[in-house]
Amino acid sequence: MIIREARLEDAEGLLKHAKKVYGEGRNLLTAPEEFKVTLEQEEQWLQDNSQKGHFTLIAEQDSTIVGMLNATKGSRKRVKHICMFGISIQEEFCNNGLGSKMIHKLLDWAKKDKDIEKVCLEVFAHNERAIHVYEKLGFKVEGRKERHVKFEDGTYSDELIMGQFV
């Protein structure tokens, strides 16, 4: 398994990864049918992230992207000290420490950035596996948005806000 920063030429692989993970469960906000990003849009997104100093990691197995982490730095003066991140890992590659390794790389990056003081995330309250990993890595629950997400079958999930000072 290789974990590295994303490059422009990863756009196509990232699209394939996104389509796969959006269809695998109920732990991500985007519904599979909503994901309609073109290759050109994905390339532009990667370029914009790079220009803004954001941090995008990919995990590759045999040259196939199986995981992605994206951290965005606060763009306004009053939240410049914060970065928010999201992570997605294909189900067959979960439970082997990949997420922890990717988040460790994120935290190392954040600690080296002169502006970032805090790393934050949002996670569905039913995603116990992810919450366990985040807590193990030092993140704390800071809040809860009740019934924040409504699924196609009419059920809801709360969303937890978690953070860690670096």
C-alpha positions as CSV (number, residue, x, y, z in Angstrom):
1,M,0.0,0.0,0.0
2,I,1.3,3.4,-1.0
3,I,0.1,6.6,0.7
4,R,1.1,9.8,-1.1
5,E,-0.1,13.3,-2.0
6,A,-2.5,13.4,-4.9
7,R,-1.4,14.7,-8.3
8,L,-3.3,16.0,-11.3
9,E,-2.9,12.7,-13.1
10,D,-4.8,11.0,-10.3
11,A,-8.1,12.6,-11.3
12,E,-9.5,9.6,-13.2
13,G,-8.5,7.2,-10.5
14,L,-10.1,9.5,-7.9
15,L,-13.4,9.5,-9.9
16,K,-13.4,5.7,-10.0
17,H,-12.7,5.6,-6.2
18,A,-15.5,8.1,-5.4
19,K,-18.1,6.2,-7.5
20,K,-17.1,3.0,-5.7
21,V,-17.2,4.3,-2.1
22,Y,-20.5,6.3,-2.6
23,G,-22.1,3.1,-3.6
24,E,-20.8,1.0,-0.6
25,G,-22.8,2.2,2.3
26,R,-24.3,5.0,4.3
27,N,-21.2,6.7,5.8
28,L,-20.7,9.4,3.3
29,L,-22.9,12.4,2.6
30,T,-23.2,12.1,-1.2
31,A,-25.7,9.6,-2.6
32,P,-24.3,7.6,-5.5
33,E,-26.8,9.1,-8.0
34,E,-25.7,12.6,-7.1
35,F,-22.1,12.1,-8.0
36,K,-21.8,13.5,-11.5
37,V,-18.3,15.0,-11.5
38,T,-16.5,15.1,-14.9
39,L,-12.8,14.4,-15.4
40,E,-12.3,18.1,-16.2
41,Q,-14.0,19.1,-13.0
42,E,-12.0,16.7,-10.9
43,E,-8.7,18.0,-12.5
44,Q,-9.8,21.6,-11.7
45,W,-10.6,20.6,-8.1
46,L,-7.2,19.1,-7.7
47,Q,-5.6,22.2,-9.2
48,D,-7.6,24.5,-6.9
49,N,-6.7,22.4,-3.8
50,S,-3.1,22.7,-4.6
51,Q,-3.2,26.4,-5.3
52,K,-5.0,27.0,-2.0
53,G,-2.5,25.0,0.0
54,H,-5.0,22.3,0.9
55,F,-3.8,18.7,1.5
56,T,-5.1,15.7,-0.5
57,L,-3.7,12.2,0.1
58,I,-4.4,9.0,-1.8
59,A,-3.9,5.4,-0.9
60,E,-3.0,3.1,-3.8
61,Q,-3.0,-0.7,-4.0
62,D,-1.4,-2.0,-7.2
63,S,-1.7,1.4,-8.8
64,T,-5.5,1.6,-8.0
65,I,-6.7,4.3,-5.7
66,V,-8.5,2.7,-2.7
67,G,-8.5,5.6,-0.3
68,M,-8.6,9.4,-0.2
69,L,-8.2,12.1,2.4
70,N,-8.8,15.8,1.8
71,A,-8.1,18.6,4.2
72,T,-9.1,22.2,3.5
73,K,-7.6,25.1,5.4
74,G,-9.9,27.9,6.7
75,S,-10.1,30.6,4.0
76,R,-11.3,33.5,6.2
77,K,-9.2,35.3,8.8
78,R,-11.1,34.1,11.8
79,V,-10.9,30.4,10.9
80,K,-7.5,30.4,9.3
81,H,-6.3,28.4,12.3
82,I,-8.6,25.5,11.4
83,C,-8.6,22.8,8.8
84,M,-11.4,20.4,8.1
85,F,-10.9,16.9,6.6
86,G,-12.9,14.1,5.1
87,I,-11.7,10.6,4.4
88,S,-13.0,7.7,2.3
89,I,-11.7,4.1,2.1
90,Q,-13.1,1.4,0.0
91,E,-14.8,-1.2,2.2
92,E,-12.4,-4.1,1.3
93,F,-9.5,-2.0,2.5
94,C,-11.0,-1.0,5.9
95,N,-9.9,-2.5,9.3
96,N,-6.3,-2.7,8.4
97,G,-4.9,0.6,9.8
98,L,-5.0,2.5,6.5
99,G,-7.3,5.2,7.8
100,S,-5.0,5.7,10.9
101,K,-1.9,6.0,8.7
102,M,-3.6,8.6,6.5
103,I,-4.8,10.6,9.4
104,H,-1.3,10.5,11.0
105,K,0.1,12.0,7.8
106,L,-2.6,14.7,7.9
107,L,-1.7,15.5,11.5
108,D,2.0,15.7,10.7
109,W,1.2,18.1,7.8
110,A,-1.0,20.2,10.0
111,K,1.6,20.5,12.8
112,K,4.1,21.8,10.2
113,D,1.7,24.5,8.9
114,K,2.3,27.8,10.7
115,D,-1.4,28.7,10.6
116,I,-3.1,25.5,11.6
117,E,-3.9,25.0,15.3
118,K,-6.9,22.6,15.0
119,V,-8.0,19.8,12.8
120,C,-11.8,19.1,12.6
121,L,-14.1,16.6,11.0
122,E,-17.8,15.7,10.8
123,V,-18.9,12.0,11.0
124,F,-22.3,10.3,11.1
125,A,-23.1,9.2,14.6
126,H,-23.8,5.6,13.4
127,N,-20.3,5.2,12.0
128,E,-18.9,3.7,15.1
129,R,-15.8,2.2,13.4
130,A,-14.7,5.7,12.2
131,I,-15.5,7.3,15.5
132,H,-13.4,4.7,17.3
133,V,-10.4,5.5,15.0
134,Y,-10.8,9.2,15.5
135,E,-11.0,9.0,19.3
136,K,-8.0,6.6,19.3
137,L,-6.0,9.3,17.4
138,G,-7.0,12.0,19.9
139,F,-10.1,13.6,18.4
140,K,-12.8,14.6,20.8
141,V,-16.6,15.0,20.2
142,E,-17.4,18.8,20.3
143,G,-21.0,18.7,19.3
144,R,-23.9,16.9,17.7
145,K,-26.2,17.9,14.9
146,E,-29.4,16.0,15.6
147,R,-31.2,14.2,12.7
148,H,-28.8,16.1,10.4
149,V,-28.9,13.6,7.6
150,K,-32.0,12.0,6.1
151,F,-31.6,8.8,4.1
152,E,-33.6,7.7,1.1
153,D,-35.6,5.2,3.3
154,G,-36.7,8.0,5.7
155,T,-34.3,7.2,8.5
156,Y,-32.0,9.8,10.0
157,S,-28.5,10.1,11.4
158,D,-27.0,12.6,13.8
159,E,-23.7,14.1,12.8
160,L,-20.9,14.5,15.3
161,I,-18.4,17.4,15.1
162,M,-15.0,16.3,16.3
163,G,-11.7,18.2,16.7
164,Q,-8.1,18.0,17.8
165,F,-5.7,20.8,18.6
166,V,-2.3,20.2,17.0
